[in-house]
């Protein structure tokens, strides 16, 4: 057997799974940029729903790649992320009157994270069981932090973006890098 063949079948370590997840932070600004050009600023319900769906689908696709074979199917993860962000941004932005003060964006982020976390937890349930429920409050808190970090970094949040910027995305992605590791661990446990 050639060295490249052995490497190809060698199981991925926890560290490599977490490292594979880290580039998925790019899904946040990429999704936000596309949504900004398609749906415009989040200044009303229609823009929030469309922008949230666009951003969520792009983020979900990038994250699905990051999860690899241990994650839910690409279709279910993309759908969950798109639907979750559409509902979350629609509800969160409306709840704060489409305002962009730091406290408003933290609340909006918590609502978005709650909705995305709930939808993704449903997709994760077949692989994680009840442990998937932990994802919901974790994502809610992290998305609130994502907006707080982005606002503190001086990003022009008054432009009413669908999602926090790269600074917040880096933090959210770094903390959530535990997901592919936990999924792989659960897959290994259930396989044995």
Residue frames as a rotation matrix with the C-alpha (Angstrom) as fourth column:
UNK 1
0.583 0.812 0.000 0.00
0.812 -0.583 0.000 0.00
0.000 0.000 -1.000 0.00
UNK 2
-0.199 -0.630 0.750 1.33
0.574 -0.696 -0.432 3.43
0.794 0.345 0.501 -0.92
UNK 3
-0.824 -0.194 -0.533 1.77
0.556 -0.456 -0.695 6.10
-0.108 -0.869 0.483 1.73
UNK 4
-0.848 0.529 0.010 -0.92
-0.507 -0.817 0.274 8.29
0.153 0.227 0.962 0.14
UNK 5
-0.149 0.815 -0.559 -3.40
-0.119 0.547 0.829 5.39
0.982 0.190 0.015 0.32
UNK 6
-0.328 -0.022 -0.945 -2.70
0.856 0.417 -0.306 4.88
0.401 -0.908 -0.118 4.03
UNK 7
-0.965 -0.065 -0.254 -3.10
0.171 -0.890 -0.423 8.60
-0.199 -0.452 0.870 4.69
UNK 8
-0.649 0.760 -0.038 -6.40
-0.496 -0.385 0.778 8.72
0.577 0.523 0.627 2.82
UNK 9
0.146 0.743 -0.654 -7.95
0.140 0.639 0.757 6.00
0.979 -0.202 -0.011 5.00
UNK 10
-0.713 -0.471 -0.520 -6.40
0.581 0.020 -0.814 7.20
0.394 -0.882 0.259 8.26
UNK 11
0.328 0.906 -0.266 -9.08
0.913 -0.232 0.335 8.52
0.242 -0.353 -0.904 10.64
UNK 12
0.029 -0.234 0.972 -9.13
0.114 -0.965 -0.236 12.26
0.993 0.117 -0.001 11.23
UNK 13
-0.612 -0.313 -0.726 -7.94
0.740 0.097 -0.666 13.33
0.279 -0.945 0.173 14.69
UNK 14
0.363 0.759 -0.541 -9.94
0.899 -0.438 -0.011 15.65
-0.245 -0.482 -0.841 16.95
UNK 15
-0.137 -0.517 -0.845 -7.46
0.236 -0.846 0.479 18.44
-0.962 -0.134 0.238 16.31
UNK 16
-0.958 -0.219 0.182 -7.76
0.209 -0.106 0.972 18.08
-0.194 0.970 0.147 12.55
UNK 17
-0.191 0.964 0.187 -11.57
0.945 0.129 0.301 18.06
0.266 0.234 -0.935 12.79
UNK 18
0.417 0.298 -0.859 -11.49
0.642 -0.765 0.047 21.30
-0.643 -0.571 -0.510 14.78
UNK 19
-0.521 -0.690 -0.502 -9.01
0.062 -0.617 0.784 22.84
-0.851 0.377 0.364 12.32
UNK 20
-0.783 0.305 0.542 -11.23
0.610 0.206 0.765 21.87
0.121 0.930 -0.347 9.39
UNK 21
0.241 0.944 -0.223 -14.10
0.970 -0.239 0.035 23.75
-0.020 -0.225 -0.974 11.09
UNK 22
-0.132 -0.345 -0.929 -12.15
0.566 -0.796 0.215 27.00
-0.814 -0.497 0.301 11.60
UNK 23
-0.965 -0.255 0.057 -12.28
0.194 -0.553 0.810 28.26
-0.175 0.793 0.583 7.98
UNK 24
-0.284 0.933 0.219 -16.07
0.906 0.186 0.381 28.09
0.314 0.307 -0.898 8.16
UNK 25
-0.165 0.189 -0.968 -16.00
0.571 -0.782 -0.250 31.54
-0.804 -0.594 0.022 9.79
UNK 26
-0.945 -0.257 -0.203 -15.83
-0.019 -0.576 0.817 32.81
-0.327 0.776 0.540 6.20
UNK 27
-0.540 0.816 0.206 -19.45
0.768 0.378 0.517 31.72
0.344 0.437 -0.831 5.73
UNK 28
0.086 0.565 -0.820 -20.60
0.809 -0.521 -0.273 34.59
-0.582 -0.640 -0.502 7.96
UNK 29
-0.279 -0.184 -0.942 -19.15
-0.169 -0.957 0.237 37.52
-0.945 0.226 0.236 5.98
UNK 30
-0.997 -0.072 0.026 -19.72
0.009 0.224 0.975 35.76
-0.076 0.972 -0.223 2.65
UNK 31
-0.370 0.929 0.001 -23.38
0.921 0.366 0.130 35.11
0.120 0.049 -0.992 3.45
UNK 32
0.125 0.387 -0.914 -23.79
0.582 -0.775 -0.248 38.64
-0.804 -0.500 -0.322 4.77
UNK 33
-0.652 -0.465 -0.598 -22.20
-0.192 -0.662 0.724 40.15
-0.733 0.587 0.343 1.66
UNK 34
-0.906 0.372 0.201 -24.42
0.350 0.393 0.850 38.21
0.237 0.841 -0.487 -0.74
UNK 35
-0.064 0.936 -0.346 -27.51
0.994 0.029 -0.105 39.06
-0.088 -0.351 -0.932 1.31
UNK 36
-0.183 -0.065 -0.981 -26.55
0.280 -0.960 0.012 42.74
-0.943 -0.272 0.193 1.39
UNK 37
-0.891 -0.236 -0.387 -26.42
-0.282 -0.378 0.882 42.80
-0.355 0.895 0.270 -2.41
UNK 38
-0.769 0.639 -0.017 -29.64
0.429 0.536 0.727 40.82
0.474 0.552 -0.686 -2.88
UNK 39
0.114 0.920 -0.375 -31.95
0.903 0.061 0.424 41.94
0.413 -0.387 -0.824 -0.07
UNK 40
0.063 -0.148 0.987 -30.33
-0.014 -0.989 -0.148 45.17
0.998 -0.004 -0.064 1.11
UNK 41
-0.793 -0.402 0.458 -30.15
-0.404 -0.216 -0.889 46.42
0.456 -0.890 0.009 4.70
UNK 42
-0.513 0.603 -0.611 -32.21
0.745 0.666 0.032 44.71
0.426 -0.439 -0.791 7.40
UNK 43
-0.984 0.168 0.053 -34.67
-0.176 -0.919 -0.354 47.59
-0.011 -0.358 0.934 7.74
UNK 44
-0.061 0.998 0.002 -37.95
-0.998 -0.061 -0.012 45.68
-0.012 -0.002 1.000 7.49
UNK 45
0.261 0.252 0.932 -39.44
-0.493 0.865 -0.096 42.23
-0.830 -0.435 0.350 7.76
UNK 46
0.989 0.145 -0.003 -39.10
-0.074 0.487 -0.870 41.26
-0.125 0.861 0.493 4.09
UNK 47
0.411 -0.909 -0.072 -35.40
-0.615 -0.218 -0.758 42.22
0.673 0.356 -0.648 4.00
UNK 48
-0.140 -0.439 0.888 -34.81
-0.961 0.276 -0.015 40.37
-0.239 -0.855 -0.460 7.28
UNK 49
0.551 0.431 0.714 -36.49
-0.310 0.901 -0.305 37.18
-0.775 -0.053 0.630 6.09
UNK 50
0.979 -0.197 -0.059 -34.84
-0.002 0.278 -0.961 37.12
0.206 0.940 0.271 2.66
UNK 51
0.283 -0.932 0.224 -31.45
-0.728 -0.361 -0.583 38.25
0.625 0.002 -0.781 3.96
UNK 52
0.049 -0.210 0.976 -31.57
-0.883 0.448 0.141 35.74
-0.467 -0.869 -0.163 6.81
UNK 53
0.823 0.312 0.475 -32.42
-0.081 0.892 -0.444 32.89
-0.562 0.327 0.760 4.43
UNK 54
0.825 -0.556 -0.104 -29.62
-0.152 -0.041 -0.988 33.82
0.545 0.830 -0.118 2.01
UNK 55
0.041 -0.846 0.532 -27.03
-0.914 -0.247 -0.322 34.25
0.403 -0.473 -0.783 4.75
UNK 56
0.221 0.124 0.967 -28.15
-0.752 0.654 0.088 31.05
-0.621 -0.747 0.237 6.47
UNK 57
0.979 0.147 0.144 -28.01
-0.019 0.763 -0.646 28.91
-0.205 0.630 0.749 3.34
UNK 58
0.532 -0.846 -0.032 -24.48
-0.307 -0.158 -0.938 30.11
0.789 0.509 -0.344 2.53
UNK 59
-0.106 -0.551 0.827 -23.32
-0.984 -0.059 -0.166 29.71
0.140 -0.832 -0.537 6.14
UNK 60
0.530 0.412 0.741 -24.94
-0.569 0.821 -0.049 26.28
-0.629 -0.395 0.670 6.33
UNK 61
0.964 -0.205 -0.169 -23.23
-0.032 0.541 -0.840 25.11
0.264 0.815 0.515 3.15
UNK 62
0.136 -0.972 0.193 -19.81
-0.557 -0.236 -0.796 26.22
0.819 0.001 -0.574 4.39
UNK 63
-0.097 -0.128 0.987 -20.40
-0.979 0.192 -0.071 24.69
-0.180 -0.973 -0.144 7.82
UNK 64
0.863 0.438 0.253 -21.57
-0.377 0.891 -0.254 21.43
-0.336 0.124 0.934 6.27
UNK 65
0.590 -0.753 -0.291 -18.23
-0.130 0.266 -0.955 21.20
0.797 0.601 0.059 4.50
UNK 66
-0.199 -0.714 0.671 -16.53
-0.798 -0.280 -0.534 21.87
0.569 -0.642 -0.514 7.86
UNK 67
0.297 0.391 0.871 -18.46
-0.850 0.525 0.054 19.06
-0.436 -0.756 0.488 9.54
UNK 68
-0.632 -0.565 -0.531 -17.53
-0.762 0.578 0.292 16.58
0.142 0.589 -0.795 6.85
UNK 69
-0.415 0.434 -0.800 -18.79
-0.165 0.828 0.535 13.03
0.895 0.354 -0.272 7.11
UNK 70
-0.831 0.082 -0.550 -19.55
0.533 0.401 -0.745 13.22
0.159 -0.912 -0.377 10.84
UNK 71
-0.834 0.507 -0.220 -22.24
-0.362 -0.802 -0.476 15.88
-0.417 -0.317 0.852 10.41
UNK 72
0.113 0.946 0.305 -25.85
0.104 0.294 -0.950 15.68
-0.988 0.139 -0.065 9.33
UNK 73
0.057 -0.044 0.997 -26.55
0.971 0.234 -0.046 15.53
-0.231 0.971 0.056 5.61
UNK 74
-0.903 -0.428 0.036 -25.66
0.418 -0.856 0.303 18.68
-0.099 0.288 0.952 3.70
UNK 75
-0.431 0.817 0.383 -29.30
0.269 -0.289 0.919 19.14
0.861 0.499 -0.095 2.75
UNK 76
0.469 0.674 -0.571 -30.58
0.743 0.050 0.668 19.01
0.478 -0.737 -0.477 6.33
UNK 77
-0.148 -0.597 -0.788 -27.80
0.883 -0.438 0.166 21.25
-0.444 -0.672 0.593 7.69
UNK 78
-0.937 -0.173 0.302 -28.21
0.315 -0.792 0.524 23.89
0.148 0.586 0.797 4.96
UNK 79
-0.123 0.972 0.198 -32.00
0.355 -0.144 0.924 23.83
0.927 0.184 -0.327 5.33
UNK 80
0.403 0.263 -0.877 -31.80
0.903 0.040 0.427 24.08
0.148 -0.964 -0.222 9.13
UNK 81
-0.475 -0.681 -0.557 -29.32
0.740 -0.652 0.166 26.95
-0.476 -0.333 0.814 9.05
UNK 82
-0.879 0.180 0.441 -31.21
0.225 -0.659 0.718 28.85
0.420 0.730 0.539 6.33
UNK 83
0.110 0.993 -0.038 -34.62
0.424 -0.012 0.906 28.41
0.899 -0.115 -0.423 7.96
UNK 84
0.251 -0.067 -0.966 -33.25
0.967 -0.016 0.252 29.14
-0.032 -0.998 0.061 11.42
UNK 85
-0.722 -0.587 -0.367 -31.55
0.572 -0.804 0.161 32.37
-0.389 -0.093 0.916 10.39
UNK 86
-0.644 0.584 0.494 -34.56
0.228 -0.470 0.853 33.46
0.730 0.662 0.170 8.34
UNK 87
0.418 0.844 -0.336 -36.89
0.564 0.049 0.824 33.05
0.712 -0.534 -0.456 11.34
UNK 88
0.144 -0.447 -0.883 -34.33
0.966 -0.131 0.224 34.32
-0.215 -0.885 0.412 13.84
UNK 89
-0.867 -0.497 0.035 -33.42
0.489 -0.835 0.251 37.46
-0.095 0.235 0.967 11.93
UNK 90
-0.351 0.826 0.441 -37.06
0.254 -0.370 0.894 38.17
0.901 0.426 -0.080 11.14
UNK 91
0.605 0.611 -0.510 -38.01
0.611 0.053 0.790 37.90
0.510 -0.790 -0.341 14.82
UNK 92
0.046 -0.693 -0.720 -34.83
0.960 -0.169 0.225 39.38
-0.278 -0.701 0.657 16.28
UNK 93
-0.850 -0.378 0.368 -34.61
0.492 -0.819 0.295 42.44
0.190 0.432 0.882 14.06
UNK 94
-0.070 0.911 0.407 -38.33
0.202 -0.386 0.900 43.15
0.977 0.145 -0.157 14.50
UNK 95
0.483 0.261 -0.836 -38.02
0.822 0.194 0.536 42.76
0.302 -0.946 -0.121 18.29
UNK 96
-0.208 -0.639 -0.740 -35.47
0.775 -0.570 0.274 45.59
-0.597 -0.516 0.614 18.42
UNK 97
0.669 0.604 -0.432 -37.27
0.227 -0.720 -0.656 47.75
-0.707 0.341 -0.619 15.85
UNK 98
0.702 -0.460 0.544 -34.44
0.666 0.151 -0.731 47.26
0.254 0.875 0.412 13.30
UNK 99
0.889 -0.418 0.187 -32.16
-0.457 -0.830 0.318 49.38
0.022 -0.368 -0.929 15.49
UNK 100
0.586 -0.752 -0.301 -28.38
0.281 0.537 -0.795 48.92
0.760 0.382 0.526 15.54
UNK 101
0.380 -0.469 0.797 -27.25
-0.872 -0.468 0.141 50.03
0.307 -0.749 -0.587 19.00
UNK 102
-0.643 -0.730 -0.233 -24.94
-0.593 0.666 -0.452 47.52
0.485 -0.152 -0.861 20.69
UNK 103
-0.701 0.412 0.582 -27.65
-0.399 0.450 -0.799 46.36
-0.591 -0.792 -0.151 23.10
UNK 104
0.377 0.868 -0.324 -30.15
-0.767 0.096 -0.635 45.96
-0.520 0.487 0.701 20.25
UNK 105
0.202 -0.372 -0.906 -27.73
-0.811 0.455 -0.368 43.88
0.549 0.809 -0.210 18.21
UNK 106
-0.852 -0.459 0.253 -26.91
-0.515 0.645 -0.565 41.69
0.096 -0.611 -0.785 21.22
UNK 107
-0.213 0.866 0.453 -30.63
-0.454 0.323 -0.831 40.96
-0.865 -0.382 0.324 21.64
UNK 108
0.559 0.388 -0.733 -31.01
-0.820 0.122 -0.560 40.39
-0.128 0.914 0.386 17.89
UNK 109
-0.300 -0.786 -0.540 -28.00
-0.776 0.531 -0.341 38.06
0.555 0.317 -0.769 17.97
UNK 110
-0.793 0.050 0.607 -29.40
-0.456 0.612 -0.646 36.09
-0.404 -0.789 -0.463 20.91
UNK 111
0.263 0.960 0.099 -32.71
-0.529 0.229 -0.817 35.60
-0.807 0.163 0.568 19.07
UNK 112
0.452 -0.175 -0.874 -30.94
-0.852 0.206 -0.482 34.62
0.265 0.963 -0.056 15.83
UNK 113
-0.622 -0.777 -0.096 -28.65
-0.687 0.600 -0.410 32.21
0.376 -0.189 -0.907 17.66
UNK 114
-0.474 0.554 0.684 -31.63
-0.481 0.488 -0.728 30.71
-0.737 -0.675 0.035 19.48
UNK 115
0.589 0.767 -0.254 -33.49
-0.604 0.209 -0.769 30.10
-0.537 0.607 0.586 16.20
UNK 116
0.247 -0.590 -0.769 -30.44
-0.799 0.325 -0.506 28.80
0.548 0.740 -0.391 14.32
UNK 117
-0.724 -0.568 0.391 -29.44
-0.686 0.535 -0.494 26.69
0.071 -0.625 -0.777 17.31
UNK 118
-0.080 0.794 0.602 -32.91
-0.540 0.473 -0.696 25.18
-0.838 -0.381 0.391 17.56
UNK 119
0.762 0.375 -0.529 -33.08
-0.635 0.271 -0.723 24.33
-0.128 0.887 0.444 13.86
UNK 120
-0.030 -0.859 -0.511 -29.56
-0.754 0.356 -0.553 22.91
0.656 0.369 -0.658 13.85
UNK 121
-0.609 -0.152 0.778 -30.24
-0.726 0.502 -0.470 20.94
-0.320 -0.851 -0.416 17.05
UNK 122
0.503 0.830 0.242 -33.10
-0.565 0.527 -0.634 19.22
-0.654 0.182 0.734 15.26
UNK 123
0.691 -0.328 -0.644 -30.67
-0.552 0.337 -0.763 18.23
0.467 0.883 0.052 12.49
UNK 124
-0.368 -0.922 0.119 -28.10
-0.746 0.216 -0.630 17.13
0.555 -0.321 -0.767 15.10
UNK 125
0.159 0.512 0.844 -30.52
-0.957 0.290 0.004 15.09
-0.243 -0.808 0.537 17.21
UNK 126
0.933 0.216 -0.289 -30.19
-0.293 0.921 -0.256 11.82
0.211 0.323 0.922 15.26
UNK 127
0.260 -0.921 -0.290 -26.42
0.153 0.336 -0.929 11.90
0.953 0.197 0.229 15.85
UNK 128
-0.670 -0.615 0.415 -26.24
-0.222 -0.368 -0.903 13.49
0.708 -0.697 0.110 19.30
UNK 129
-0.174 0.690 -0.702 -29.52
0.828 0.489 0.275 12.58
0.533 -0.533 -0.656 20.99
UNK 130
0.735 0.578 -0.354 -30.41
0.672 -0.551 0.495 14.80
0.091 -0.602 -0.793 23.95
UNK 131
-0.111 -0.874 -0.473 -26.95
0.757 -0.383 0.530 16.33
-0.644 -0.299 0.704 23.89
UNK 132
-0.437 -0.006 0.899 -28.12
0.803 -0.452 0.388 18.34
0.404 0.892 0.202 20.84
UNK 133
0.646 0.762 -0.047 -30.21
0.682 -0.549 0.483 20.49
0.342 -0.345 -0.874 23.19
UNK 134
0.243 -0.655 -0.715 -27.01
0.672 -0.418 0.611 22.05
-0.700 -0.629 0.339 24.58
UNK 135
-0.556 -0.489 0.672 -26.39
0.831 -0.311 0.462 23.57
-0.017 0.815 0.579 21.14
UNK 136
0.285 0.807 0.518 -29.42
0.777 -0.511 0.368 25.88
0.562 0.298 -0.772 21.46
UNK 137
0.939 0.077 -0.335 -28.42
0.277 -0.745 0.606 28.10
-0.204 -0.662 -0.721 24.44
UNK 138
0.033 -0.999 -0.035 -24.77
0.612 -0.007 0.791 27.87
-0.790 -0.047 0.611 23.42
UNK 139
-0.436 -0.170 0.884 -25.47
0.882 -0.274 0.383 29.32
0.177 0.946 0.270 19.96
UNK 140
0.647 0.720 0.252 -27.83
0.622 -0.689 0.371 31.94
0.441 -0.083 -0.894 21.38
UNK 141
0.743 -0.428 -0.515 -25.13
0.281 -0.499 0.820 33.22
-0.608 -0.754 -0.250 23.74
UNK 142
-0.244 -0.930 0.275 -22.40
0.669 0.044 0.742 33.03
-0.702 0.365 0.611 21.11
UNK 143
-0.116 0.247 0.962 -24.38
0.902 -0.379 0.206 34.95
0.415 0.892 -0.179 18.48
UNK 144
0.923 0.374 -0.085 -25.06
0.368 -0.799 0.476 37.67
0.110 -0.471 -0.875 21.06
UNK 145
0.375 -0.879 -0.295 -21.31
0.276 -0.198 0.941 37.79
-0.885 -0.434 0.168 21.75
UNK 146
-0.231 -0.439 0.868 -20.63
0.943 0.117 0.310 37.86
-0.238 0.891 0.387 17.99
UNK 147
0.457 0.479 0.749 -22.62
0.646 -0.758 0.091 41.07
0.612 0.442 -0.656 17.65
UNK 148
0.940 -0.144 -0.308 -21.05
0.169 -0.589 0.790 42.59
-0.295 -0.795 -0.529 20.79
UNK 149
0.043 -0.993 0.109 -17.55
0.548 0.115 0.828 41.92
-0.835 0.024 0.550 19.45
UNK 150
-0.172 -0.052 0.984 -18.40
0.972 -0.172 0.160 43.24
0.161 0.984 0.080 15.99
UNK 151
0.785 0.514 0.345 -19.90
0.436 -0.855 0.279 46.42
0.439 -0.069 -0.896 17.43
UNK 152
0.779 -0.540 -0.320 -16.92
0.136 -0.353 0.926 46.95
-0.613 -0.764 -0.201 19.75
UNK 153
-0.097 -0.858 0.505 -14.54
0.794 0.239 0.558 46.46
-0.600 0.455 0.658 16.80
UNK 154
-0.374 -0.036 -0.927 -16.02
-0.153 -0.983 0.099 49.54
-0.915 0.179 0.362 15.15
UNK 155
-0.803 0.179 0.569 -17.76
0.588 0.397 0.705 47.87
-0.100 0.900 -0.423 12.23
UNK 156
-0.871 0.488 -0.059 -20.38
-0.489 -0.850 0.196 50.12
0.045 0.199 0.979 10.64
UNK 157
-0.839 0.539 0.070 -23.28
0.490 0.805 -0.334 48.15
-0.236 -0.247 -0.940 12.11
UNK 158
-0.271 0.758 -0.594 -25.67
-0.193 -0.647 -0.738 50.99
-0.943 -0.085 0.322 11.28
UNK 159
-0.664 -0.012 -0.748 -25.60
-0.748 0.016 0.664 49.55
0.004 1.000 -0.019 7.75
UNK 160
0.184 0.851 0.492 -28.00
-0.849 0.390 -0.356 46.89
-0.494 -0.352 0.795 9.12
UNK 161
-0.549 -0.506 -0.665 -26.20
-0.757 0.639 0.139 43.71
0.355 0.579 -0.734 8.11
UNK 162
0.462 0.750 -0.473 -27.80
-0.509 0.661 0.551 40.28
0.726 -0.014 0.687 8.36
UNK 163
0.804 -0.292 -0.519 -25.00
0.532 0.742 0.408 38.89
0.266 -0.604 0.751 10.50
UNK 164
0.781 -0.569 -0.257 -22.04
-0.135 -0.555 0.820 40.05
-0.609 -0.606 -0.511 12.56
UNK 165
0.667 -0.578 -0.470 -18.66
-0.707 -0.294 -0.643 40.65
0.233 0.761 -0.605 10.95
UNK 166
0.360 -0.621 -0.696 -15.50
-0.063 0.729 -0.682 38.60
0.931 0.290 0.224 10.76
UNK 167
-0.586 -0.608 0.536 -14.32
-0.557 -0.179 -0.811 39.60
0.588 -0.774 -0.234 14.23
UNK 168
-0.024 0.676 0.736 -17.44
-0.942 0.231 -0.243 38.13
-0.334 -0.699 0.632 15.82
UNK 169
0.779 0.342 -0.526 -17.44
-0.561 0.756 -0.339 35.22
0.281 0.559 0.780 13.39
UNK 170
-0.140 -0.916 -0.377 -13.91
-0.385 0.401 -0.831 34.22
0.912 0.029 -0.409 14.41
UNK 171
-0.689 -0.088 0.719 -14.92
-0.724 0.076 -0.685 33.95
0.005 -0.993 -0.116 18.05
UNK 172
0.344 0.904 0.254 -18.16
-0.856 0.414 -0.311 32.08
-0.386 -0.110 0.916 17.33
UNK 173
0.668 -0.121 -0.735 -16.37
-0.474 0.691 -0.545 29.67
0.574 0.712 0.404 15.01
UNK 174
-0.434 -0.901 -0.014 -13.49
-0.519 0.262 -0.813 29.06
0.736 -0.346 -0.581 17.41
UNK 175
-0.528 0.284 0.800 -15.84
-0.779 0.213 -0.590 28.13
-0.339 -0.935 0.109 20.26
UNK 176
0.534 0.840 0.093 -18.11
-0.713 0.507 -0.485 26.01
-0.455 0.193 0.869 18.07
UNK 177
-0.063 -0.647 -0.760 -15.14
-0.854 0.429 -0.295 24.02
0.517 0.630 -0.580 16.76
UNK 178
-0.674 -0.100 0.732 -16.09
-0.591 0.668 -0.452 21.55
-0.444 -0.738 -0.509 19.47
UNK 179
0.328 0.944 -0.021 -19.07
-0.771 0.255 -0.584 20.41
-0.546 0.208 0.812 17.35
UNK 180
0.494 -0.121 -0.861 -17.24
-0.668 0.582 -0.464 18.28
0.557 0.804 0.207 14.77
UNK 181
-0.646 -0.763 0.035 -15.10
-0.573 0.453 -0.683 16.81
0.505 -0.461 -0.730 17.55
UNK 182
-0.478 0.566 0.672 -18.16
-0.629 0.314 -0.711 15.82
-0.613 -0.763 0.206 19.60
UNK 183
0.559 0.715 -0.420 -19.91
-0.799 0.329 -0.504 14.44
-0.222 0.617 0.755 16.51
UNK 184
0.070 -0.627 -0.775 -16.88
-0.632 0.573 -0.521 12.33
0.771 0.527 -0.357 15.63
UNK 185
-0.824 -0.377 0.424 -16.61
-0.557 0.397 -0.729 11.07
0.107 -0.837 -0.537 19.20
UNK 186
-0.063 0.894 0.443 -20.30
-0.695 0.279 -0.662 10.09
-0.716 -0.350 0.604 19.26
UNK 187
0.587 0.240 -0.773 -19.93
-0.781 0.419 -0.462 8.37
0.213 0.876 0.434 15.87
UNK 188
-0.378 -0.826 -0.418 -16.94
-0.572 0.563 -0.596 6.39
0.728 0.014 -0.686 17.11
UNK 189
-0.745 0.145 0.651 -18.77
-0.590 0.313 -0.745 5.42
-0.311 -0.939 -0.148 20.31
UNK 190
0.290 0.948 0.130 -21.89
-0.718 0.305 -0.626 4.26
-0.633 0.088 0.769 18.50
UNK 191
0.409 -0.217 -0.886 -19.77
-0.771 0.437 -0.463 2.32
0.488 0.873 0.012 15.94
UNK 192
-0.627 -0.760 -0.173 -18.04
-0.534 0.580 -0.615 0.30
0.568 -0.293 -0.769 18.66
